[in-house]
């Protein structure tokens, strides 16, 4: 199931990636936060980092949807 979900994610990501701005520093910072949370072995920090990551994706998609 996890592999199927990851494959679906990457398929959708590649379909949408041209819609996202290149050189997006926010995305770099969010992913660095995820790596730091993983390294800390802190489940709460990991949940916060993932929430921040998906909130950013939702906002980005919502803004594109409202301008379409």
N, C-alpha and C positions, 0 to 999 in steps of 0.2 A: 504494500500500500504506500509506504513512504517513497519508494523508488518511483512508483507511478505518479505520485503527487509532485515530486521533484521534476520529473520529465515534463509534466503538464506546465509547471511553473516556468521552466526554461523555454518551452515552446511559446507560451504567452509572452514572456519577457522579450524574446527575439522578435516577435511580431510587433511589439510596442516600443522597442528600444529607440527607434528613429524618432519617436514622439517626445522623448526625454531630452532635456538640454545636455549638451556635451560639457564635460569639465565641471559637473555639478559638485561643488565642494561639500554641500550638505550631505550628499550621499556618501562621500568619502568619510566624513566625520561620523555618520551614523554607523557605518560598517566598522570603523575603528572602535566605536563603543561596544559593538557586539563582540569583537575579538577580545577587548579588555574584560568584558563580563565573563566570557568563557575562561579566560586565563585566571580570573579571580575565584573560579569555582563557587560563585555566589548565585544561587538560583533566582533570588529576587532581582539582582542586578541584570541577569540575563532576561528575565521577563520584562523589565523596564526597557532594556535595549531593543528587544524585539517589538514591544509596543510602539516605541518611538519610530522604529523602522517601518512598520506597517501603517502607522498613522500618516507618515510622510507619503507613502505610496497612495493611500486613500485620498489625501488632499490633492496630490498631483493629478490623479485620475479624475477627481471631482471637478477640478478647475478646467481640465481639458474638455470634460463633458459639458460644462456650462458654456464654453465658448464655441462648441460645435453646433 
